[in-house]
Every structure is written in C-alpha cells, then in structure tokens.
Amino acid sequence: MSASVFPVPFSGIQNTIIDAKGDLIVGSAADAVARLGVGSDTQVLTADSTTATGLKWAAPSGAVKQVVQTQWTAEQSISSTTYADVTSGSLSITPSSTSNSVLVIANIYGFIARDFAGISLKMKLLRGTTSLVDSPEGVIFIYNQNGSTSGIFAAPYTMIYKDSPATTSSTTYKFQTAISTTANGGYGLINKSTGSVSSITLMEI
C-alpha cells in the first residue's frame, strides 16, 4: 500500500500586510509580525522599546535638522542708552521637536564715533521677550578707551549661543543694542555704509 501524501498547510506572511512603498514587516512579539509604516524623508530607523514594534522612524541623533539665515547691510544709528531692536536683527525658526536645541550664530558689525573716551556700544540676545545673554551692563563689544577725536572705530560682534526653547512653535531670536552714554555727542552705528554685512544664523540641532 502506498503512503498517502497530504499537503502541509502554508502559514507564511501574506503580502497584503504591506500597504505602501517603504513599509517594513517587523517582529512585534514571539511568533508575531506587524507592519511598520514608512517614515519621512531623511529619517532613520531607530530602536525604541516603548513602541509596539520596538522600532520607530526618527531624525538622526546629533544631526542638524534645519538651518535658517538672514543678512542685512542697512545702516542703523544708535543714539540712546535704552536698548532697542537692531533693525533686521531678528530671525525665526520652528523647531521640529521640543527636545531639540537651537544654535544661534551671529556676526554683527558695530561702530562708534571716536569722540569720547569711555563710550561703548552694547548688545544683548533675546528669545522673544526673554533675555538670553545679558548683564547689568549688557554685552559690551566695542569700547573707545582713548577718546580719539577723528574717524570711526569699528569691530564685529560675534556670538555663538546654544538655546533650548522646548517648543515646536515658531520662535524668534533677536538682538538689541544701546550705547553706554550720550555725553559729548557720542553715538553708535550698525553697518556703517562701508559695505559691511551683518548676519544671524539659526541651526536646529
């Protein structure tokens, strides 16, 4: 008598589990599979034990997520000891995660009239209305000590500051400036009309 042959039931993964280009089939438990939908462009596959599949799509850790920049050449006269916004000296960014930081890189050209010893041009950085870099005297970045009576003294103000805004809403960073005294006609300038260019760069990291 010949032996009977019975078909073995097939229990393989069915292709109907896939819904879109880039979907993955991953293990969700012992002897269990699940679909992991495709992530967004530039995201990478990351282990995460809190998800149903143990995996997730996320931005690369430690990478620069986005960069925005502004540059300006307009001259601005500074003649008050009260802080006021730097014209064009603001820039907004919308972070993609509340856990990401924003790196502020600024290069602002300032000038002071060289007609009074002790005058200084001051600068501070704010996030919205919150002062981030400040002191009782502000950030003094140009100081005329010798009181020369001719010409203009100039120096670029450079800042690199890492902030943690903890938001995914549009966030504005801006600079304000003032002079330390108005005695003897002292005054300051941002971007004196000599071809100087100031800039602010915001990087989400």
C-alpha positions in Angstrom: 0.0 0.0 0.0 1.4 3.3 -1.0 1.7 6.1 1.6 -0.8 8.9 1.3 0.7 12.4 0.9 -1.2 15.3 2.5 -0.4 18.9 1.7 1.3 20.8 4.5 -0.7 24.0 5.4 1.1 27.2 4.4 1.3 29.8 7.2 3.8 32.3 5.6 3.5 36.1 5.7 0.9 37.4 3.3 1.8 40.3 1.0 -1.5 42.0 2.0 0.2 43.2 5.2 2.1 45.8 3.1 0.1 49.0 2.4 2.7 51.4 0.9 6.1 51.7 -0.7 8.8 51.5 2.0 6.6 49.6 4.6 8.5 47.1 6.7 7.4 43.8 8.2 8.9 43.5 11.7 8.6 41.2 14.7 6.2 42.5 17.4 6.5 39.6 19.8 7.4 35.9 19.7 6.0 34.3 16.6 4.2 37.6 15.7 4.8 40.1 13.0 3.5 43.6 12.3 3.7 46.3 9.7 5.8 49.4 10.3 4.8 52.2 8.0 7.5 54.1 6.0 8.9 57.1 7.7 9.5 60.6 6.3 12.4 61.6 4.0 15.8 61.7 5.8 14.5 59.8 8.9 16.4 56.7 10.1 15.1 53.5 11.7 15.7 53.7 15.5 15.2 51.1 18.2 12.5 52.2 20.7 11.2 49.7 23.3 8.2 51.8 24.1 6.6 51.2 20.6 4.5 48.2 19.6 7.2 47.0 17.2 10.3 48.1 19.2 11.2 50.4 16.3 10.4 53.9 15.1 11.4 56.3 12.4 13.2 59.4 13.7 15.6 62.2 12.7 19.3 61.2 13.0 20.6 61.8 16.5 23.1 64.7 16.7 22.4 65.9 13.2 21.5 69.4 12.0 17.7 69.4 11.4 17.4 72.8 9.7 19.2 76.0 9.1 17.8 79.5 8.5 19.8 82.7 8.0 19.3 86.4 7.4 21.8 89.0 6.3 21.5 92.8 6.1 23.5 95.8 5.2 21.2 98.7 6.2 22.9 101.3 8.4 21.3 102.0 11.8 22.2 104.9 14.1 22.3 104.2 17.9 22.0 107.3 20.0 20.1 106.1 23.1 21.2 104.4 26.3 17.9 102.5 26.3 18.0 99.1 24.5 16.2 99.0 21.2 15.8 96.3 18.5 18.6 96.0 15.9 16.9 96.8 12.6 16.6 93.5 10.6 18.4 91.8 13.5 15.8 89.2 14.2 15.1 85.7 12.8 12.5 83.0 13.4 12.7 79.2 13.4 10.2 76.5 14.1 11.8 73.5 15.9 10.7 70.0 14.9 10.9 68.7 18.5 10.7 70.1 22.0 13.9 68.2 22.9 16.0 69.9 20.2 18.2 72.9 20.7 18.8 76.0 18.6 22.3 77.2 17.9 22.5 81.0 17.4 25.4 82.2 15.4 25.6 86.0 14.9 28.1 88.3 13.3 27.0 92.0 13.7 29.2 94.9 12.6 29.1 97.8 15.1 30.8 101.2 15.0 31.2 104.1 17.5 32.2 107.7 17.0 35.7 108.2 18.3 35.0 111.5 20.0 34.6 110.4 23.6 36.7 108.2 25.8 34.6 105.6 27.6 31.7 105.2 25.2 30.7 101.7 24.4 28.1 100.0 22.1 26.3 97.2 23.9 24.4 94.2 22.6 22.1 91.5 24.0 20.3 88.5 22.6 16.6 87.7 23.3 14.3 84.8 22.6 11.0 86.6 22.1 10.9 88.9 25.2 13.2 86.7 27.2 16.8 87.9 27.6 19.3 85.1 27.0 22.7 86.9 27.1 22.8 90.0 29.2 24.4 91.5 32.3 23.9 94.8 34.2 26.0 96.5 31.5 24.8 94.4 28.6 27.3 92.7 26.4 29.9 95.4 25.7 31.5 94.6 22.4 33.0 98.0 21.3 34.8 100.3 23.7 36.5 103.5 22.9 39.1 104.0 25.6 41.5 106.6 24.2 38.9 109.2 23.1 40.4 109.8 19.7 38.6 112.7 18.1 38.7 111.6 14.5 37.1 108.8 12.5 35.0 105.9 13.5 36.1 102.8 15.5 34.7 99.5 14.3 34.6 95.9 15.4 32.4 92.9 14.5 30.4 91.4 17.3 30.4 87.6 17.1 28.3 85.3 19.2 27.7 81.5 19.3 24.9 80.6 21.8 23.1 77.3 22.3 19.5 77.6 23.5 16.8 75.1 24.5 13.4 76.7 23.6 11.5 73.5 24.4 8.8 74.2 21.9 7.6 73.3 18.4 6.1 76.7 17.8 7.7 79.5 15.7 10.4 81.1 17.8 12.0 84.5 17.2 15.6 85.4 18.2 16.6 89.0 18.1 19.3 91.4 19.1 19.0 94.7 20.8 21.6 97.4 21.2 22.3 100.7 23.1 25.2 103.0 23.8 26.6 103.4 27.3 26.4 107.2 27.4 25.3 110.1 25.2 27.8 112.5 26.7 29.8 114.7 24.3 27.7 113.7 21.3 28.7 110.0 21.4 26.8 107.7 19.1 27.0 104.2 17.6 26.2 102.6 14.3 25.3 99.1 13.0 26.5 98.5 9.5 28.1 101.8 8.6 27.7 102.4 4.9 31.1 100.9 4.0 29.9 97.6 2.6 29.7 95.8 5.9 27.3 92.9 6.2 25.8 91.6 9.4 24.2 88.1 9.7 22.3 85.8 12.0 22.1 82.0 11.5 19.8 79.7 13.5 20.5 75.9 13.4 18.2 73.3 15.0 20.3 70.5 16.4 
